[in-house]
Amino acid sequence: MSLWVGIDQGYSHLAVAVVDRYGVVLRSESTGEPEGNGHDRDVALARLGLLLDRLEDLRAVPVRLAGYCYSHSGVSEAFTERGWGVEDVMALNDVVGVYGLTGMHGHVVVAGCGSWSQEIYMDPQNNVRWAGGDAAQALLDWLLNGNAYARFLREYGLGADLPEDDFRDAGYRLEALIDHPEVRAFVRRAAEAARKNRDVFWRYCGQQEAPLLVMGGGAVRGDAVWRVLEEELVNVGVHPTRVTGDQAVGLVRFAMVNPTADPWGFIGSERPSWLS
């Protein structure tokens, strides 16, 4: 019997979840140490090493990896070097972990709102479709992420003390200042961009009905920010869903339910160059 391991790699932290074949979460660990850019390979591997040390008692059982386990990442090798038996890997962008925490019914625009953000369209068969060519060019800047929050707060003199390379406190600051007129205006702009980007994916996906809009991640975790964001979207006919929970678990759930799904498809006039 093998276990599943979901690996959610973010800028500010890396999370690992171990799940059995029935979908029961056995362990969940995360770390932001060492500090730095978690998208840097060396930083990510250092964080993974710390988590594997915590999970050493499970290494006798073969595992299947889902999430941050790209061929160039060194993640599979990190497991095997520590004595884990890796049976299979399914490389997935961490935004898929947001979708994996839903009912996964397809025809959904999903946004992962962390320190940075990612947007995808999940087609009715649960294939991942990235915007490419003219579709990508039509997308507006997605403002629901820690980096955008920090830039806005500094621009308006509300976050001069925020660290330049650490966005974790920006969401808390925005939450505390939600009644400030400039902050409310910023969230309204973010809602408008989310609606327009939803409509871009709708225009290119070939479906008659509008896709649902699902968001997850630290940048939309605060109730005050979400309340304003949801209100603005509902006012223009969009009823968003906020997902909370462990995205490392979501990666495993997606992989278990959709073993043959295409994680790297696209919509638009041409395939994104980074998918080549």
DOTIKOL-597349 format. One record per residue (C-alpha): residue number from 1; residue in three letters; x, y, z. Coordinates in nm, 3 decimals, decimal comma. Last residue first. Example, Ala and Ser with C-alpha at 12.3 -4.5 7.8 and 13.67 -1.06 7.14 Angstrom:
// DOTIKOL-597349
<site resi="2" resn="Ser" c1="1,367" c2="-0,106" c3="0,714"/>
<site resi="1" resn="Ala" c1="1,230" c2="-0,450" c3="0,780"/>
This chain:
// DOTIKOL-597349
<site resi="276" resn="Ser" c1="0,691" c2="2,441" c3="-2,447"/>
<site resi="275" resn="Leu" c1="0,474" c2="2,541" c3="-2,152"/>
<site resi="274" resn="Trp" c1="0,689" c2="2,850" c3="-2,082"/>
<site resi="273" resn="Ser" c1="0,619" c2="2,975" c3="-2,433"/>
<site resi="272" resn="Pro" c1="0,244" c2="2,984" c3="-2,371"/>
<site resi="271" resn="Arg" c1="0,061" c2="2,781" c3="-2,636"/>
<site resi="270" resn="Glu" c1="-0,104" c2="2,993" c3="-2,897"/>
<site resi="269" resn="Ser" c1="-0,430" c2="3,165" c3="-2,991"/>
<site resi="268" resn="Gly" c1="-0,610" c2="3,117" c3="-2,662"/>
<site resi="267" resn="Ile" c1="-0,670" c2="2,823" c3="-2,430"/>
<site resi="266" resn="Phe" c1="-0,402" c2="2,606" c3="-2,273"/>
<site resi="265" resn="Gly" c1="-0,312" c2="2,259" c3="-2,150"/>
<site resi="264" resn="Trp" c1="-0,056" c2="2,185" c3="-1,878"/>
<site resi="263" resn="Pro" c1="-0,226" c2="1,977" c3="-1,609"/>
<site resi="262" resn="Asp" c1="-0,388" c2="1,732" c3="-1,854"/>
<site resi="261" resn="Ala" c1="-0,610" c2="1,500" c3="-1,648"/>
<site resi="260" resn="Thr" c1="-0,533" c2="1,127" c3="-1,649"/>
<site resi="259" resn="Pro" c1="-0,509" c2="1,074" c3="-1,271"/>
<site resi="258" resn="Asn" c1="-0,809" c2="1,300" c3="-1,197"/>
<site resi="257" resn="Val" c1="-0,960" c2="1,190" c3="-0,863"/>
<site resi="256" resn="Met" c1="-0,633" c2="1,097" c3="-0,690"/>
<site resi="255" resn="Ala" c1="-0,434" c2="1,381" c3="-0,843"/>
<site resi="254" resn="Phe" c1="-0,695" c2="1,641" c3="-0,748"/>
<site resi="253" resn="Arg" c1="-0,717" c2="1,509" c3="-0,393"/>
<site resi="252" resn="Val" c1="-0,339" c2="1,511" c3="-0,360"/>
<site resi="251" resn="Leu" c1="-0,311" c2="1,872" c3="-0,474"/>
<site resi="250" resn="Gly" c1="-0,595" c2="1,972" c3="-0,240"/>
<site resi="249" resn="Val" c1="-0,409" c2="1,819" c3="0,054"/>
<site resi="248" resn="Ala" c1="-0,111" c2="2,042" c3="-0,026"/>
<site resi="247" resn="Gln" c1="-0,363" c2="2,325" c3="-0,056"/>
<site resi="246" resn="Asp" c1="-0,451" c2="2,289" c3="0,312"/>
<site resi="245" resn="Gly" c1="-0,778" c2="2,464" c3="0,381"/>
<site resi="244" resn="Thr" c1="-0,981" c2="2,760" c3="0,271"/>
<site resi="243" resn="Val" c1="-1,171" c2="2,807" c3="-0,054"/>
<site resi="242" resn="Arg" c1="-1,359" c2="3,128" c3="-0,132"/>
<site resi="241" resn="Thr" c1="-1,639" c2="3,104" c3="-0,383"/>
<site resi="240" resn="Pro" c1="-1,736" c2="3,394" c3="-0,603"/>
<site resi="239" resn="His" c1="-2,090" c2="3,496" c3="-0,707"/>
<site resi="238" resn="Val" c1="-2,051" c2="3,726" c3="-1,008"/>
<site resi="237" resn="Gly" c1="-2,348" c2="3,943" c3="-1,107"/>
<site resi="236" resn="Val" c1="-2,188" c2="4,287" c3="-1,092"/>
<site resi="235" resn="Asn" c1="-2,304" c2="4,362" c3="-0,736"/>
<site resi="234" resn="Val" c1="-2,202" c2="4,008" c3="-0,639"/>
<site resi="233" resn="Leu" c1="-1,844" c2="4,096" c3="-0,728"/>
<site resi="232" resn="Glu" c1="-1,835" c2="4,410" c3="-0,514"/>
<site resi="231" resn="Glu" c1="-1,996" c2="4,233" c3="-0,219"/>
<site resi="230" resn="Glu" c1="-1,753" c2="3,942" c3="-0,245"/>
<site resi="229" resn="Leu" c1="-1,452" c2="4,172" c3="-0,241"/>
<site resi="228" resn="Val" c1="-1,584" c2="4,375" c3="0,052"/>
<site resi="227" resn="Arg" c1="-1,656" c2="4,065" c3="0,261"/>
<site resi="226" resn="Trp" c1="-1,333" c2="3,898" c3="0,150"/>
<site resi="225" resn="Val" c1="-1,122" c2="4,187" c3="0,274"/>
<site resi="224" resn="Ala" c1="-1,296" c2="4,180" c3="0,613"/>
<site resi="223" resn="Asp" c1="-1,285" c2="3,800" c3="0,642"/>
<site resi="222" resn="Gly" c1="-0,911" c2="3,773" c3="0,581"/>
<site resi="221" resn="Arg" c1="-0,816" c2="3,462" c3="0,384"/>
<site resi="220" resn="Val" c1="-0,820" c2="3,627" c3="0,044"/>
<site resi="219" resn="Ala" c1="-0,445" c2="3,702" c3="0,025"/>
<site resi="218" resn="Gly" c1="-0,360" c2="3,383" c3="0,212"/>
<site resi="217" resn="Gly" c1="-0,481" c2="3,145" c3="-0,055"/>
<site resi="216" resn="Gly" c1="-0,802" c2="3,054" c3="-0,232"/>
<site resi="215" resn="Met" c1="-1,028" c2="3,178" c3="-0,506"/>
<site resi="214" resn="Val" c1="-1,305" c2="3,016" c3="-0,710"/>
<site resi="213" resn="Leu" c1="-1,499" c2="3,185" c3="-0,990"/>
<site resi="212" resn="Leu" c1="-1,769" c2="2,976" c3="-1,159"/>
<site resi="211" resn="Pro" c1="-1,766" c2="2,966" c3="-1,534"/>
<site resi="210" resn="Ala" c1="-2,025" c2="3,165" c3="-1,732"/>
<site resi="209" resn="Glu" c1="-2,268" c2="2,952" c3="-1,930"/>
<site resi="208" resn="Gln" c1="-2,234" c2="2,900" c3="-2,305"/>
<site resi="207" resn="Gln" c1="-1,897" c2="2,724" c3="-2,299"/>
<site resi="206" resn="Gly" c1="-1,625" c2="2,771" c3="-2,561"/>
<site resi="205" resn="Cys" c1="-1,341" c2="2,837" c3="-2,315"/>
<site resi="204" resn="Tyr" c1="-1,213" c2="3,153" c3="-2,486"/>
<site resi="203" resn="Arg" c1="-1,478" c2="3,408" c3="-2,392"/>
<site resi="202" resn="Trp" c1="-1,525" c2="3,255" c3="-2,049"/>
<site resi="201" resn="Phe" c1="-1,152" c2="3,279" c3="-1,975"/>
<site resi="200" resn="Val" c1="-1,163" c2="3,649" c3="-2,062"/>
<site resi="199" resn="Asp" c1="-1,485" c2="3,692" c3="-1,860"/>
<site resi="198" resn="Arg" c1="-1,322" c2="3,559" c3="-1,544"/>
<site resi="197" resn="Asn" c1="-1,042" c2="3,808" c3="-1,611"/>
<site resi="196" resn="Lys" c1="-1,293" c2="4,090" c3="-1,627"/>
<site resi="195" resn="Arg" c1="-1,458" c2="3,984" c3="-1,303"/>
<site resi="194" resn="Ala" c1="-1,127" c2="3,948" c3="-1,120"/>
<site resi="193" resn="Ala" c1="-1,009" c2="4,287" c3="-1,248"/>
<site resi="192" resn="Glu" c1="-1,331" c2="4,448" c3="-1,123"/>
<site resi="191" resn="Ala" c1="-1,289" c2="4,285" c3="-0,782"/>
<site resi="190" resn="Ala" c1="-0,930" c2="4,407" c3="-0,754"/>
<site resi="189" resn="Arg" c1="-1,037" c2="4,757" c3="-0,845"/>
<site resi="188" resn="Arg" c1="-1,304" c2="4,745" c3="-0,574"/>
<site resi="187" resn="Val" c1="-1,041" c2="4,616" c3="-0,329"/>
<site resi="186" resn="Phe" c1="-0,824" c2="4,917" c3="-0,413"/>
<site resi="185" resn="Ala" c1="-1,113" c2="5,160" c3="-0,366"/>
<site resi="184" resn="Arg" c1="-1,185" c2="5,012" c3="-0,024"/>
<site resi="183" resn="Val" c1="-0,817" c2="5,053" c3="0,066"/>
<site resi="182" resn="Glu" c1="-0,816" c2="5,414" c3="-0,053"/>
<site resi="181" resn="Pro" c1="-1,124" c2="5,494" c3="0,154"/>
<site resi="180" resn="His" c1="-0,983" c2="5,338" c3="0,475"/>
<site resi="179" resn="Asp" c1="-1,245" c2="5,101" c3="0,616"/>
<site resi="178" resn="Ile" c1="-1,037" c2="4,792" c3="0,525"/>
<site resi="177" resn="Leu" c1="-0,732" c2="4,918" c3="0,713"/>
<site resi="176" resn="Ala" c1="-0,688" c2="4,619" c3="0,946"/>
<site resi="175" resn="Glu" c1="-0,743" c2="4,373" c3="0,661"/>
<site resi="174" resn="Leu" c1="-0,495" c2="4,554" c3="0,438"/>
<site resi="173" resn="Arg" c1="-0,234" c2="4,534" c3="0,715"/>
<site resi="172" resn="Tyr" c1="-0,302" c2="4,163" c3="0,768"/>
<site resi="171" resn="Gly" c1="-0,267" c2="4,103" c3="0,395"/>
<site resi="170" resn="Ala" c1="0,061" c2="4,294" c3="0,379"/>
<site resi="169" resn="Asp" c1="0,218" c2="4,102" c3="0,668"/>
<site resi="168" resn="Arg" c1="0,322" c2="3,798" c3="0,462"/>
<site resi="167" resn="Phe" c1="0,466" c2="4,001" c3="0,175"/>
<site resi="166" resn="Asp" c1="0,836" c2="3,971" c3="0,258"/>
<site resi="165" resn="Asp" c1="1,089" c2="4,108" c3="0,012"/>
<site resi="164" resn="Glu" c1="1,056" c2="4,483" c3="0,066"/>
<site resi="163" resn="Pro" c1="0,971" c2="4,459" c3="0,437"/>
<site resi="162" resn="Leu" c1="0,664" c2="4,665" c3="0,532"/>
<site resi="161" resn="Asp" c1="0,749" c2="4,982" c3="0,724"/>
<site resi="160" resn="Ala" c1="0,627" c2="5,218" c3="0,451"/>
<site resi="159" resn="Gly" c1="0,291" c2="5,045" c3="0,459"/>
<site resi="158" resn="Leu" c1="0,008" c2="5,297" c3="0,448"/>
<site resi="157" resn="Gly" c1="0,186" c2="5,572" c3="0,254"/>
<site resi="156" resn="Tyr" c1="-0,036" c2="5,534" c3="-0,052"/>
<site resi="155" resn="Glu" c1="0,230" c2="5,378" c3="-0,274"/>
<site resi="154" resn="Arg" c1="0,359" c2="5,163" c3="0,013"/>
<site resi="153" resn="Leu" c1="0,019" c2="5,009" c3="0,075"/>
<site resi="152" resn="Phe" c1="-0,038" c2="4,946" c3="-0,296"/>
<site resi="151" resn="Arg" c1="0,297" c2="4,777" c3="-0,347"/>
<site resi="150" resn="Ala" c1="0,243" c2="4,558" c3="-0,038"/>
<site resi="149" resn="Tyr" c1="-0,104" c2="4,450" c3="-0,152"/>
<site resi="148" resn="Ala" c1="0,025" c2="4,369" c3="-0,501"/>
<site resi="147" resn="Asn" c1="0,299" c2="4,146" c3="-0,354"/>
<site resi="146" resn="Gly" c1="0,058" c2="3,980" c3="-0,113"/>
<site resi="145" resn="Asn" c1="-0,187" c2="3,875" c3="-0,382"/>
<site resi="144" resn="Leu" c1="-0,532" c2="3,977" c3="-0,501"/>
<site resi="143" resn="Leu" c1="-0,440" c2="4,237" c3="-0,760"/>
<site resi="142" resn="Trp" c1="-0,453" c2="4,019" c3="-1,070"/>
<site resi="141" resn="Asp" c1="-0,314" c2="4,237" c3="-1,349"/>
<site resi="140" resn="Leu" c1="-0,558" c2="4,231" c3="-1,639"/>
<site resi="139" resn="Leu" c1="-0,588" c2="3,939" c3="-1,881"/>
<site resi="138" resn="Ala" c1="-0,628" c2="4,019" c3="-2,251"/>
<site resi="137" resn="Gln" c1="-0,264" c2="3,938" c3="-2,335"/>
<site resi="136" resn="Ala" c1="-0,306" c2="3,588" c3="-2,191"/>
<site resi="135" resn="Ala" c1="-0,607" c2="3,522" c3="-2,413"/>
<site resi="134" resn="Asp" c1="-0,427" c2="3,663" c3="-2,719"/>
<site resi="133" resn="Gly" c1="-0,142" c2="3,416" c3="-2,681"/>
<site resi="132" resn="Gly" c1="-0,190" c2="3,175" c3="-2,392"/>
<site resi="131" resn="Ala" c1="-0,420" c2="3,141" c3="-2,092"/>
<site resi="130" resn="Trp" c1="-0,361" c2="2,818" c3="-1,901"/>
<site resi="129" resn="Arg" c1="-0,608" c2="2,532" c3="-1,920"/>
<site resi="128" resn="Val" c1="-0,606" c2="2,258" c3="-1,657"/>
<site resi="127" resn="Asn" c1="-0,810" c2="1,950" c3="-1,750"/>
<site resi="126" resn="Asn" c1="-1,097" c2="1,878" c3="-1,514"/>
<site resi="125" resn="Gln" c1="-1,324" c2="1,726" c3="-1,782"/>
<site resi="124" resn="Pro" c1="-1,555" c2="2,031" c3="-1,777"/>
<site resi="123" resn="Asp" c1="-1,252" c2="2,262" c3="-1,822"/>
<site resi="122" resn="Met" c1="-1,055" c2="2,406" c3="-1,532"/>
<site resi="121" resn="Tyr" c1="-0,942" c2="2,759" c3="-1,625"/>
<site resi="120" resn="Ile" c1="-0,630" c2="2,890" c3="-1,459"/>
<site resi="119" resn="Glu" c1="-0,508" c2="3,194" c3="-1,268"/>
<site resi="118" resn="Gln" c1="-0,189" c2="3,222" c3="-1,064"/>
<site resi="117" resn="Ser" c1="-0,100" c2="3,473" c3="-0,794"/>
<site resi="116" resn="Trp" c1="0,195" c2="3,603" c3="-0,597"/>
<site resi="115" resn="Ser" c1="0,235" c2="3,610" c3="-0,218"/>
<site resi="114" resn="Gly" c1="-0,073" c2="3,392" c3="-0,227"/>
<site resi="113" resn="Cys" c1="-0,397" c2="3,422" c3="-0,422"/>
<site resi="112" resn="Gly" c1="-0,443" c2="3,103" c3="-0,621"/>
<site resi="111" resn="Ala" c1="-0,713" c2="3,180" c3="-0,873"/>
<site resi="110" resn="Val" c1="-0,948" c2="2,924" c3="-1,024"/>
<site resi="109" resn="Val" c1="-1,185" c2="2,981" c3="-1,316"/>
<site resi="108" resn="Val" c1="-1,431" c2="2,693" c3="-1,317"/>
<site resi="107" resn="His" c1="-1,590" c2="2,476" c3="-1,584"/>
<site resi="106" resn="Gly" c1="-1,529" c2="2,155" c3="-1,385"/>
<site resi="105" resn="His" c1="-1,713" c2="1,976" c3="-1,103"/>
<site resi="104" resn="Met" c1="-1,409" c2="1,954" c3="-0,874"/>
<site resi="103" resn="Gly" c1="-1,612" c2="1,945" c3="-0,548"/>
<site resi="102" resn="Thr" c1="-1,365" c2="2,197" c3="-0,408"/>
<site resi="101" resn="Leu" c1="-1,038" c2="2,146" c3="-0,216"/>
<site resi="100" resn="Gly" c1="-0,868" c2="2,018" c3="-0,533"/>
<site resi="99" resn="Tyr" c1="-0,934" c2="2,356" c3="-0,698"/>
<site resi="98" resn="Val" c1="-0,713" c2="2,536" c3="-0,448"/>
<site resi="97" resn="Gly" c1="-0,445" c2="2,269" c3="-0,488"/>
<site resi="96" resn="Val" c1="-0,451" c2="2,329" c3="-0,862"/>
<site resi="95" resn="Val" c1="-0,308" c2="2,674" c3="-0,784"/>
<site resi="94" resn="Asp" c1="0,003" c2="2,490" c3="-0,660"/>
<site resi="93" resn="Asn" c1="0,108" c2="2,401" c3="-1,014"/>
<site resi="92" resn="Leu" c1="0,098" c2="2,025" c3="-1,065"/>
<site resi="91" resn="Ala" c1="0,364" c2="1,761" c3="-1,129"/>
<site resi="90" resn="Met" c1="0,223" c2="1,411" c3="-1,087"/>
<site resi="89" resn="Val" c1="0,491" c2="1,174" c3="-0,956"/>
<site resi="88" resn="Asp" c1="0,504" c2="0,795" c3="-0,916"/>
<site resi="87" resn="Glu" c1="0,639" c2="0,515" c3="-0,701"/>
<site resi="86" resn="Val" c1="0,883" c2="0,712" c3="-0,482"/>
<site resi="85" resn="Gly" c1="1,043" c2="0,491" c3="-0,216"/>
<site resi="84" resn="Trp" c1="1,175" c2="0,713" c3="0,062"/>
<site resi="83" resn="Gly" c1="1,528" c2="0,657" c3="0,192"/>
<site resi="82" resn="Arg" c1="1,647" c2="1,012" c3="0,243"/>
<site resi="81" resn="Glu" c1="1,814" c2="1,027" c3="-0,098"/>
<site resi="80" resn="Thr" c1="1,489" c2="0,897" c3="-0,248"/>
<site resi="79" resn="Phe" c1="1,285" c2="1,189" c3="-0,115"/>
<site resi="78" resn="Ala" c1="1,534" c2="1,456" c3="-0,220"/>
<site resi="77" resn="Glu" c1="1,561" c2="1,292" c3="-0,563"/>
<site resi="76" resn="Ser" c1="1,186" c2="1,331" c3="-0,613"/>
<site resi="75" resn="Val" c1="1,217" c2="1,698" c3="-0,515"/>
<site resi="74" resn="Gly" c1="1,516" c2="1,789" c3="-0,733"/>
<site resi="73" resn="Ser" c1="1,306" c2="2,053" c3="-0,909"/>
<site resi="72" resn="His" c1="1,407" c2="1,978" c3="-1,268"/>
<site resi="71" resn="Ser" c1="1,161" c2="1,690" c3="-1,320"/>
<site resi="70" resn="Tyr" c1="0,881" c2="1,883" c3="-1,152"/>
<site resi="69" resn="Cys" c1="0,774" c2="1,761" c3="-0,807"/>
<site resi="68" resn="Tyr" c1="0,583" c2="2,058" c3="-0,666"/>
<site resi="67" resn="Gly" c1="0,233" c2="1,912" c3="-0,679"/>
<site resi="66" resn="Ala" c1="0,164" c2="1,542" c3="-0,635"/>
<site resi="65" resn="Leu" c1="0,405" c2="1,271" c3="-0,516"/>
<site resi="64" resn="Arg" c1="0,325" c2="0,902" c3="-0,488"/>
<site resi="63" resn="Val" c1="0,471" c2="0,727" c3="-0,186"/>
<site resi="62" resn="Pro" c1="0,614" c2="0,392" c3="-0,076"/>
<site resi="61" resn="Val" c1="0,590" c2="0,329" c3="0,303"/>
<site resi="60" resn="Ala" c1="0,914" c2="0,306" c3="0,506"/>
<site resi="59" resn="Arg" c1="0,942" c2="0,689" c3="0,500"/>
<site resi="58" resn="Leu" c1="0,663" c2="0,747" c3="0,749"/>
<site resi="57" resn="Asp" c1="0,873" c2="0,790" c3="1,066"/>
<site resi="56" resn="Glu" c1="1,093" c2="1,044" c3="0,884"/>
<site resi="55" resn="Leu" c1="0,810" c2="1,297" c3="0,856"/>
<site resi="54" resn="Arg" c1="0,975" c2="1,571" c3="1,061"/>
<site resi="53" resn="Asp" c1="1,305" c2="1,522" c3="0,878"/>
<site resi="52" resn="Leu" c1="1,112" c2="1,535" c3="0,552"/>
<site resi="51" resn="Leu" c1="0,980" c2="1,876" c3="0,655"/>
<site resi="50" resn="Leu" c1="1,327" c2="2,021" c3="0,714"/>
<site resi="49" resn="Gly" c1="1,451" c2="1,878" c3="0,383"/>
<site resi="48" resn="Leu" c1="1,157" c2="2,031" c3="0,200"/>
<site resi="47" resn="Arg" c1="1,251" c2="2,374" c3="0,332"/>
<site resi="46" resn="Ala" c1="1,609" c2="2,332" c3="0,209"/>
<site resi="45" resn="Leu" c1="1,479" c2="2,205" c3="-0,125"/>
<site resi="44" resn="Ala" c1="1,256" c2="2,511" c3="-0,168"/>
<site resi="43" resn="Val" c1="1,538" c2="2,750" c3="-0,078"/>
<site resi="42" resn="Asp" c1="1,775" c2="2,582" c3="-0,323"/>
<site resi="41" resn="Arg" c1="1,521" c2="2,582" c3="-0,604"/>
<site resi="40" resn="Asp" c1="1,421" c2="2,947" c3="-0,565"/>
<site resi="39" resn="His" c1="1,043" c2="2,970" c3="-0,572"/>
<site resi="38" resn="Gly" c1="1,050" c2="2,988" c3="-0,192"/>
<site resi="37" resn="Asn" c1="1,214" c2="3,327" c3="-0,207"/>
<site resi="36" resn="Gly" c1="1,382" c2="3,380" c3="0,126"/>
<site resi="35" resn="Glu" c1="1,368" c2="3,268" c3="0,485"/>
<site resi="34" resn="Pro" c1="1,495" c2="2,922" c3="0,571"/>
<site resi="33" resn="Glu" c1="1,248" c2="2,844" c3="0,701"/>
<site resi="32" resn="Gly" c1="0,887" c2="2,922" c3="0,610"/>
<site resi="31" resn="Thr" c1="0,769" c2="2,578" c3="0,713"/>
<site resi="30" resn="Ser" c1="0,474" c2="2,345" c3="0,670"/>
<site resi="29" resn="Glu" c1="0,359" c2="2,003" c3="0,792"/>
<site resi="28" resn="Ser" c1="0,043" c2="1,799" c3="0,749"/>
<site resi="27" resn="Arg" c1="0,014" c2="1,436" c3="0,854"/>
<site resi="26" resn="Leu" c1="-0,225" c2="1,144" c3="0,810"/>
<site resi="25" resn="Val" c1="-0,489" c2="1,310" c3="0,595"/>
<site resi="24" resn="Val" c1="-0,750" c2="1,049" c3="0,502"/>
<site resi="23" resn="Gly" c1="-0,815" c2="1,031" c3="0,128"/>
<site resi="22" resn="Tyr" c1="-0,878" c2="0,656" c3="0,118"/>
<site resi="21" resn="Arg" c1="-0,536" c2="0,586" c3="-0,036"/>
<site resi="20" resn="Asp" c1="-0,363" c2="0,758" c3="0,256"/>
<site resi="19" resn="Val" c1="-0,265" c2="1,125" c3="0,265"/>
<site resi="18" resn="Val" c1="0,063" c2="1,290" c3="0,363"/>
<site resi="17" resn="Ala" c1="0,061" c2="1,669" c3="0,338"/>
<site resi="16" resn="Val" c1="0,362" c2="1,891" c3="0,270"/>
<site resi="15" resn="Ala" c1="0,373" c2="2,270" c3="0,288"/>
<site resi="14" resn="Leu" c1="0,637" c2="2,516" c3="0,169"/>
<site resi="13" resn="His" c1="0,634" c2="2,877" c3="0,282"/>
<site resi="12" resn="Ser" c1="0,677" c2="3,241" c3="0,179"/>
<site resi="11" resn="Tyr" c1="0,707" c2="3,212" c3="-0,198"/>
<site resi="10" resn="Gly" c1="0,493" c2="2,902" c3="-0,220"/>
<site resi="9" resn="Gln" c1="0,553" c2="2,534" c3="-0,288"/>
<site resi="8" resn="Asp" c1="0,261" c2="2,302" c3="-0,208"/>
<site resi="7" resn="Ile" c1="0,376" c2="1,940" c3="-0,195"/>
<site resi="6" resn="Gly" c1="0,112" c2="1,667" c3="-0,170"/>
<site resi="5" resn="Val" c1="0,231" c2="1,322" c3="-0,061"/>
<site resi="4" resn="Trp" c1="0,018" c2="1,018" c3="-0,141"/>
<site resi="3" resn="Leu" c1="0,065" c2="0,689" c3="0,042"/>
<site resi="2" resn="Ser" c1="0,135" c2="0,343" c3="-0,093"/>
<site resi="1" resn="Met" c1="0,000" c2="0,000" c3="0,000"/>
